[in-house]
Amino acid sequence: MKLFLSGGSGMVGRNILEHPDAGQHTILAPRRAELDLLDENAVHDFLASHKPDIVIHAAGTVGGIQANMAAPVRFLSDNLKMGMNVLLGARRAEIPKLLNIGSSCMYPRAATNPLREETILCGELEPTNEGYALAKITCARLCEYINKEAPSFLYKTIIPCNLYGRYDNFDPQKSHMIPAVVRKISEAVEAKADMVDIWGTGEARREFMYAGDLADFVFAAIARFSDLPQNLNVGLGHDHSILDYYRTIAKVLGFSGKFVHDLSKPQGMNQKLVDITGLEAFGWKATTSLESGIAQTYNFYKNGNTQ
């Protein structure tokens, strides 16, 4: 098939492009200089001209708690504009299939874990990333509305748990938890430091999946697109505490010092674990262990990939 992939230079996009199954398709993944996703007319014209069989919307302005709190306007406006332009551009160009990649940030902060797809919009969002979440929710709802108005247009949303891996962002001002900790502990090892700080108590729990596994699911979904539910969680079905992640990263990187908790820093939701009942029914399962994923992520980082 001919695929249009937005966000091909991001972590998710680049993992999709390097997946073994990518070679079976023609994938159009223009960089920002070639196609500005914030330009509504440019997006529509590109899609109308190239007429892909399916659109995969993986683009986004992303970051961890610190980045979200520092720039909520950008996280809301950029993600909303890009999503609207891609989804409505695809609809106007009569592209029959679209896979929208959402986020577990879409779930209410007080929702019962594991988080079920039907609980979206059933409560207040986590304040530290509310802008990003609102944009993602709007795009998921737009997919539903497009399909409701015209059932032949299969516009569906997958909701991954937290992701990490190759092509992640290791900038401490912008990164998510795992790449930030990989960098922090790597620098501690190099400096022969005996202490690393942890934001919060370390008791908050998170579900992190290796981005290469999400790419694997994307190709499984493409092959059986009609079987895919309207909204589907993609995750592991189990989580770890923040402290557990620190310990695993320390073990992989060879750090033997101690951890000190900075209780003045925010730690977000106490738990964010997605329900994978629908994913299990679909028949797919992630295969990368946490230790293996951390090792691959660290190898990517230490080879100078510190964007």
N, C-alpha and C positions, 0 to 999 in steps of 0.2 A: 504494500500500500504506500501511498504518498502521505506523509505525516507532516503537520506543521507543529513545531515545538517552540513555545514561547519560553524565555528564560534558559536558553541553551547554554549560556555561559555561567549559570549558577550551579550550586552543588547538585541539586536534583537533576537539572538538565544535563550536566556533564556526565553524571552517572548513567543516565538514560542513553546518551550518545556512545558511551564506551561499553555498553552491555553487549554480550555476544549476539543477541537477536537483532540488534540495531542494523546489522548488515543486510537483513532480509527486507528492509524497507528503504524507500527514498525519504530522507528526513530533511526538511527545511527548517533550519535553526538560525535565522538571521541575528546578527549581533546588533547592539543598540545603534551603532553608526549606520547600519543598513536599514533598520526599521525601529522607529521610536514608538513603543507601545502606548505612550501617552498621547499620541497623535491619532485621533479617531479615524480620520479619513485615510491616513496612510495605512493603518491596519486593515481597514475594509478593502482598500484597493489591492493590497498585497494578497489577501485571501481570495478575492474575486478573480485576480489574475492567475494565481497558481492552483486554485481549486483542489486543495488537499482532500483526501478521503476522511481524515480525522484530525481534529485539533487537540493538542495536549497543552493545557495552560498550566505551566509550571513557574512562570515568572512571578517575581514579587520583591518588594522591599522588605528585607528580613533582618532580624537581630535579636539579641537577648533582652533581658529585663532592662538593663541600663540603657540600651539604645532605644527601646520602646518608650521608656519614661522620658527620655531627653527630647524625642521628636514625634509626639503623638499625631501632630497635624500631617506630617509627611507619611507616617505609616498608614494613616487612614486614607488620605487623598491619593497617594501613589497607587496603593493596592486596589482601591475602588476604581480609579480611572483605568488602570491596566485591565482589570477584570471585565469591566463594562465594555471597553473597546474590543477586547478579544471575543467575548461572548456574543455581543450584538453584531460585531463585524462578521463573525462566522454565520450567524443567523441570516443576516442580510445577503451574504454570499451563498446562502443555501448549502452550507457544509452540513452533512447529515449527522455526524457524530462528533462529540466533544467530551473530553475527559478533563474535568476541572479538579485541580489539586488544592484541597482545603487545608485546614489545620485544626488540631485538637484544642487550640485556643478558642474555637467557636463555642465550646461548651460552657454552661454557667459555672461560676466559681464554686457554688454550693451543691452542684449536682452530685448524686450518689455515684460512687465508683463501683464497678467499671462503667464508663460513660457510654450510654446508648444513643444511637443516631436520632431517635425520636425526641430526645430531651433538648435539642438545640432550640434556643429562644424560649426556654422555660424558666429563666431566671437571670439575675444580674451577672455580668461578665467580670472576669478578673481585671481590676483597675490598671494593673501594670502593663497590660497589652490590649486594652479595650479597643483602641482605634484599629489595630491590625485585625482583631477578631470581628469587628463590625463589617469591615470590608469583605472578609472571607465569608461571613454569613450572607451578606447581600448577594455575592456571586453564586453561592450555593442555591439560594432561593430563586435567583434569576434562571438558573438551569432548570429548576422545577417548573417555573412559570412558562418557559419556552416549550418544554415538553408537554405541559398541560394544554397550551394553546394549539400546538401542532405535534401530536404524538409521534409523527414520523421522524422528528428531530430528537435523537437520543443524546441529550446533554446531561451528563452525570457527574457526580462529585465523589471523590475519595477523600477520606479524612485521615491522614497519617498521624501517628503519634509523633513525639519529638524525634528528630533525625540528627545524625552526625555521620562523618566519614570523609572520604577523599573529596577534595575540592571545597572543604568547609572553610569558613572564615575564622582566622585565628587572631584577628585584631581584638585586643581586650576591651576596647570601647564599643564593639559592635557584635561580638560573637555570642553564640549560645553557650550553655554550660560546659559541655564536654570539650569542645576545642579550646575554650578559655582555660579549663583545668589542665588540658594536655600541655598548653604553652606554659602555664604557671609552674607546673611540676617539672617540666623539662628545664626551664630556667633555674629552678631550685637545684636540680641535679647538677647542672653545669656550674653553678655558683657554690656547690657543696654546702648549701643552706640546710639547716636542720628543722625548719618550720615553714609551713604553708598555711595561709588563712582560708577559711571557708565562710561564705556568706550565709548568715543565719545559723540555725541549730544543726543543720545537716540531716534533720529528720524528715523533711519534705520528701515525698516519693515521686519519681519520674520514670516514664517508660521511654527509652531511647532505642530506636531501630537504626541499623546501618543503612545508609542511603543506597548502597548497591542492592539491598534487598527490595527497597521500594521500586527501584528501576526494574527489577525482575517481575514485581507484581504488575507494573504498568504494561509490560509486554504480554503477561498472562491475561490481563483485562482486555487488551486490544484483540487478542485471539478469540475471546468469548464475550464480546461487548454486550450482546443482547442478554446475556445471563447476569450482567452486573446490576445490582440494585441501584435505585436512584441516588442514595447516599450510603456510603460504606466505609466503616472504619478499617484502617490497615495498620496493624500493630502486632505486638508480641503476645499480649494477653497476660503479661506479668511485668512487674516493675521492681525498682531498687530504690533505696534511700540515696540522697545526695552523698552522704558519707560513704556508702557502699561504692559509688562511682569513683570518689576520690581514692578509696583504698585500691580499687581495681586498676586505675590509671597509675597509681604509685607503684603497684606491683609490676606492671608491664614495663614501666620506665625505670625501675630500680631505685625509687625514692624510699628511704627508710626513716625519714624524720617524722615529726609529729604535726598534727593539725590543730590550729587555733581558730575558734569561732568568733566571727565579727557579727555580733548580734544587732549592730546598728544598720546592717544592710538588709534589704528586702529579699525574700526567698520565694515569693509568688504563692500559688495555690499549694495546699498541703499535699494534695495528691492529684495526679492526672493520668489515669489508666483507662484506655479505651476498651470497650466490649468488642470481642472479636467473634461473636456468635455468627454473624453474617459472613465474615471472612472465612470461617471454618466451613460453612455451608457451601461457599464458593469453591473451596477445595485448594486453598493456597496457604503456605506457611513459610515464614522467614527461616533462613538457615544459618546465618552468621552469628556466632557466639559473641558475647560482649568482649571477651579477651582478644579474640581474633579481630574484631572490628576496631578495637582500641589500638592494637598493634599496627593495623593497616593505616589508620588515621595518623598515628605517630610517625610512621615511616614517610607518609606524605608530607607531614610538617617538617621533619628534620632534613628533608631533601630540599628545603628552601622555599616551600610553598606556604608563605605566611601572609597571604593577601589580607 
